[in-house]
Amino acid sequence: MASFEKMDPEDAFNSADFRHTHTIDDRLDDPAYYDGVRTKRILAFIVDYIMVAILHIPVAIIVFFLGIITLSLGWLLFAIITPAIALIYVGSTMGGPDQATPGMKMMGIRIARLDGGRVDFMTAIVHGVIFWAANIVTSGFILLIGLFTDRKRLVQDLLLGTVILRSDLNDDYEVDIKISKRK
């Protein structure tokens, strides 16, 4: 990677490393990508919430029997199974190859980074943690920010440089990644 401090500012801007990490993907300016995203995002959240609740059943059974075997010490795990399941679920699905949770896939939306790169496991987890923390602190009023921001983004999207957009307009995400890296 080039050292931008030692380069002429124009050369640094035109270098491939700088362009890939500092440009906003132009295709994300198309308003069609955001048509109906708020509603789809809400419905996707409900589906994902139900999926996480269903995943609790086998884990809770295991923790229950672990508590019996360990003379109730294992039952302390009940305090962490909800966040653990939710974080693994979000990290492995939203940070996975489809860049969407199952609920998001059902609603035809996905997450994307503004620079055109892929969202990784850790970014997806931080996305979920910021969402829940902001909702706990503001009692859900933070969701109103999506009514006033460009691209219908929420706080976690603004902080992480991500956006939720329709995936039905763009079936081949890998081709878009390659195109955005060439710019």
TAVEN-V903086 format. One record per residue. N is the residue number from 1. RES is the residue in one letter. SS is DSSP state (hx for helix, st for strand, lp for the rest). OMEGA is omega in radians with two decimals (* if undefined). D_FIRST is the distance of its C-alpha to the first C-alpha in Angstrom with 2 decimals. Layout:
BEGIN
n:N res:RES ss:SS omega:OMEGA d_first:D_FIRST
n:N res:RES ss:SS omega:OMEGA d_first:D_FIRST
END
This chain:
BEGIN
n:1 res:M ss:lp omega:-3.08 d_first:0.00
n:2 res:A ss:lp omega:3.06 d_first:3.79
n:3 res:S ss:lp omega:-3.05 d_first:6.67
n:4 res:F ss:hx omega:-3.13 d_first:9.00
n:5 res:E ss:hx omega:-3.06 d_first:11.96
n:6 res:K ss:hx omega:-3.09 d_first:12.36
n:7 res:M ss:lp omega:2.95 d_first:12.25
n:8 res:D ss:lp omega:-3.07 d_first:15.40
n:9 res:P ss:hx omega:-3.13 d_first:15.58
n:10 res:E ss:hx omega:3.09 d_first:16.39
n:11 res:D ss:hx omega:3.13 d_first:13.60
n:12 res:A ss:hx omega:-3.14 d_first:11.07
n:13 res:F ss:hx omega:-3.09 d_first:13.14
n:14 res:N ss:hx omega:3.13 d_first:13.32
n:15 res:S ss:lp omega:-3.09 d_first:9.72
n:16 res:A ss:hx omega:-3.12 d_first:9.26
n:17 res:D ss:hx omega:-3.11 d_first:6.51
n:18 res:F ss:hx omega:-3.12 d_first:9.09
n:19 res:R ss:hx omega:-3.08 d_first:11.99
n:20 res:H ss:hx omega:-3.05 d_first:11.42
n:21 res:T ss:hx omega:-3.03 d_first:11.21
n:22 res:H ss:hx omega:3.13 d_first:13.75
n:23 res:T ss:lp omega:3.06 d_first:16.41
n:24 res:I ss:lp omega:-3.12 d_first:19.62
n:25 res:D ss:lp omega:-3.04 d_first:20.73
n:26 res:D ss:hx omega:-3.10 d_first:23.67
n:27 res:R ss:hx omega:-3.14 d_first:25.90
n:28 res:L ss:hx omega:3.09 d_first:26.24
n:29 res:D ss:hx omega:-3.13 d_first:28.36
n:30 res:D ss:lp omega:-3.10 d_first:31.15
n:31 res:P ss:hx omega:-3.14 d_first:34.03
n:32 res:A ss:hx omega:3.13 d_first:35.23
n:33 res:Y ss:hx omega:-3.04 d_first:32.44
n:34 res:Y ss:hx omega:-3.13 d_first:34.07
n:35 res:D ss:lp omega:3.11 d_first:37.73
n:36 res:G ss:lp omega:-3.06 d_first:39.48
n:37 res:V ss:hx omega:-3.12 d_first:36.40
n:38 res:R ss:hx omega:-3.14 d_first:38.14
n:39 res:T ss:hx omega:3.13 d_first:41.10
n:40 res:K ss:hx omega:3.13 d_first:39.13
n:41 res:R ss:hx omega:3.10 d_first:36.94
n:42 res:I ss:hx omega:3.14 d_first:40.14
n:43 res:L ss:hx omega:3.10 d_first:41.68
n:44 res:A ss:hx omega:3.10 d_first:38.58
n:45 res:F ss:hx omega:-3.14 d_first:38.66
n:46 res:I ss:hx omega:3.12 d_first:42.33
n:47 res:V ss:hx omega:-3.13 d_first:41.73
n:48 res:D ss:hx omega:3.10 d_first:38.89
n:49 res:Y ss:hx omega:3.11 d_first:41.07
n:50 res:I ss:hx omega:3.14 d_first:43.85
n:51 res:M ss:hx omega:3.12 d_first:41.57
n:52 res:V ss:hx omega:3.11 d_first:40.43
n:53 res:A ss:hx omega:3.12 d_first:44.12
n:54 res:I ss:hx omega:3.11 d_first:45.10
n:55 res:L ss:hx omega:3.11 d_first:42.48
n:56 res:H ss:hx omega:-3.03 d_first:44.18
n:57 res:I ss:hx omega:-3.13 d_first:47.39
n:58 res:P ss:hx omega:3.14 d_first:46.51
n:59 res:V ss:hx omega:3.13 d_first:44.39
n:60 res:A ss:hx omega:3.10 d_first:47.28
n:61 res:I ss:hx omega:3.11 d_first:49.73
n:62 res:I ss:hx omega:3.14 d_first:47.69
n:63 res:V ss:hx omega:3.11 d_first:47.37
n:64 res:F ss:hx omega:-3.14 d_first:51.11
n:65 res:F ss:hx omega:3.05 d_first:52.10
n:66 res:L ss:hx omega:3.09 d_first:49.63
n:67 res:G ss:hx omega:3.09 d_first:51.41
n:68 res:I ss:hx omega:-3.12 d_first:54.75
n:69 res:I ss:hx omega:-3.07 d_first:53.62
n:70 res:T ss:lp omega:3.13 d_first:52.11
n:71 res:L ss:lp omega:3.05 d_first:55.12
n:72 res:S ss:lp omega:3.09 d_first:53.29
n:73 res:L ss:lp omega:-3.14 d_first:50.13
n:74 res:G ss:hx omega:-3.13 d_first:48.12
n:75 res:W ss:hx omega:3.06 d_first:49.18
n:76 res:L ss:hx omega:3.12 d_first:46.82
n:77 res:L ss:hx omega:3.10 d_first:44.09
n:78 res:F ss:hx omega:-3.13 d_first:45.63
n:79 res:A ss:hx omega:-3.07 d_first:43.94
n:80 res:I ss:hx omega:-3.07 d_first:40.41
n:81 res:I ss:hx omega:3.14 d_first:40.87
n:82 res:T ss:hx omega:3.11 d_first:40.52
n:83 res:P ss:hx omega:-3.12 d_first:37.10
n:84 res:A ss:hx omega:3.13 d_first:35.91
n:85 res:I ss:hx omega:-3.11 d_first:37.04
n:86 res:A ss:hx omega:-3.12 d_first:35.70
n:87 res:L ss:hx omega:3.10 d_first:32.21
n:88 res:I ss:hx omega:3.12 d_first:31.98
n:89 res:Y ss:hx omega:-3.11 d_first:33.43
n:90 res:V ss:hx omega:-3.11 d_first:31.03
n:91 res:G ss:hx omega:-3.09 d_first:27.91
n:92 res:S ss:hx omega:3.14 d_first:28.79
n:93 res:T ss:hx omega:-3.14 d_first:30.03
n:94 res:M ss:hx omega:3.10 d_first:27.99
n:95 res:G ss:lp omega:-3.12 d_first:24.81
n:96 res:G ss:lp omega:-3.06 d_first:25.99
n:97 res:P ss:lp omega:-3.13 d_first:25.76
n:98 res:D ss:lp omega:-3.14 d_first:28.20
n:99 res:Q ss:lp omega:-3.14 d_first:26.54
n:100 res:A ss:lp omega:3.00 d_first:30.11
n:101 res:T ss:lp omega:3.09 d_first:32.85
n:102 res:P ss:hx omega:3.09 d_first:36.07
n:103 res:G ss:hx omega:3.11 d_first:37.69
n:104 res:M ss:hx omega:3.11 d_first:34.93
n:105 res:K ss:hx omega:3.13 d_first:35.27
n:106 res:M ss:hx omega:-3.11 d_first:39.03
n:107 res:M ss:hx omega:3.09 d_first:38.66
n:108 res:G ss:lp omega:3.08 d_first:36.15
n:109 res:I ss:st omega:3.10 d_first:33.23
n:110 res:R ss:st omega:3.11 d_first:29.70
n:111 res:I ss:st omega:3.09 d_first:26.80
n:112 res:A ss:st omega:3.03 d_first:23.64
n:113 res:R ss:st omega:-3.11 d_first:20.60
n:114 res:L ss:lp omega:3.13 d_first:20.54
n:115 res:D ss:lp omega:3.09 d_first:17.05
n:116 res:G ss:lp omega:3.13 d_first:18.45
n:117 res:G ss:lp omega:3.14 d_first:16.80
n:118 res:R ss:lp omega:3.05 d_first:19.12
n:119 res:V ss:lp omega:-3.13 d_first:20.81
n:120 res:D ss:lp omega:-3.09 d_first:20.48
n:121 res:F ss:hx omega:-3.07 d_first:23.36
n:122 res:M ss:hx omega:3.10 d_first:22.64
n:123 res:T ss:hx omega:3.10 d_first:22.14
n:124 res:A ss:hx omega:3.11 d_first:25.39
n:125 res:I ss:hx omega:3.13 d_first:27.16
n:126 res:V ss:hx omega:3.09 d_first:26.15
n:127 res:H ss:hx omega:3.13 d_first:27.32
n:128 res:G ss:hx omega:-3.14 d_first:30.65
n:129 res:V ss:hx omega:3.12 d_first:31.06
n:130 res:I ss:hx omega:3.11 d_first:30.57
n:131 res:F ss:hx omega:-3.10 d_first:33.03
n:132 res:W ss:hx omega:3.14 d_first:35.66
n:133 res:A ss:hx omega:-3.14 d_first:35.27
n:134 res:A ss:hx omega:3.12 d_first:35.60
n:135 res:N ss:hx omega:3.11 d_first:38.62
n:136 res:I ss:hx omega:-3.09 d_first:40.29
n:137 res:V ss:hx omega:-3.04 d_first:39.95
n:138 res:T ss:hx omega:-3.13 d_first:41.13
n:139 res:S ss:lp omega:3.09 d_first:43.52
n:140 res:G ss:lp omega:-3.13 d_first:41.74
n:141 res:F ss:hx omega:-3.14 d_first:42.03
n:142 res:I ss:hx omega:3.14 d_first:38.24
n:143 res:L ss:hx omega:3.12 d_first:38.37
n:144 res:L ss:hx omega:3.14 d_first:40.06
n:145 res:I ss:hx omega:3.12 d_first:36.80
n:146 res:G ss:hx omega:3.10 d_first:36.06
n:147 res:L ss:hx omega:-3.00 d_first:38.98
n:148 res:F ss:lp omega:-3.08 d_first:37.46
n:149 res:T ss:lp omega:3.04 d_first:33.71
n:150 res:D ss:hx omega:3.10 d_first:31.94
n:151 res:R ss:hx omega:3.07 d_first:31.31
n:152 res:K ss:hx omega:-3.07 d_first:33.72
n:153 res:R ss:lp omega:3.05 d_first:31.05
n:154 res:L ss:lp omega:-3.06 d_first:32.08
n:155 res:V ss:hx omega:-3.12 d_first:30.78
n:156 res:Q ss:hx omega:3.09 d_first:28.46
n:157 res:D ss:hx omega:3.13 d_first:26.95
n:158 res:L ss:hx omega:-3.10 d_first:26.50
n:159 res:L ss:hx omega:-3.06 d_first:24.91
n:160 res:L ss:hx omega:-3.13 d_first:22.46
n:161 res:G ss:lp omega:3.12 d_first:21.63
n:162 res:T ss:st omega:3.11 d_first:23.58
n:163 res:V ss:st omega:3.05 d_first:26.60
n:164 res:I ss:st omega:-3.10 d_first:29.46
n:165 res:L ss:st omega:-3.13 d_first:30.51
n:166 res:R ss:st omega:3.11 d_first:32.98
n:167 res:S ss:lp omega:-3.12 d_first:31.98
n:168 res:D ss:lp omega:3.08 d_first:35.11
n:169 res:L ss:lp omega:-2.99 d_first:33.82
n:170 res:N ss:lp omega:-3.07 d_first:30.85
n:171 res:D ss:lp omega:-3.07 d_first:31.68
n:172 res:D ss:lp omega:-3.09 d_first:28.62
n:173 res:Y ss:hx omega:-3.12 d_first:25.67
n:174 res:E ss:hx omega:3.11 d_first:23.37
n:175 res:V ss:hx omega:3.12 d_first:24.07
n:176 res:D ss:hx omega:3.12 d_first:23.17
n:177 res:I ss:hx omega:-3.14 d_first:19.77
n:178 res:K ss:hx omega:3.13 d_first:19.07
n:179 res:I ss:hx omega:-3.10 d_first:20.51
n:180 res:S ss:hx omega:3.11 d_first:18.54
n:181 res:K ss:hx omega:3.13 d_first:15.16
n:182 res:R ss:hx omega:-3.07 d_first:16.48
n:183 res:K ss:lp omega:* d_first:17.25
END
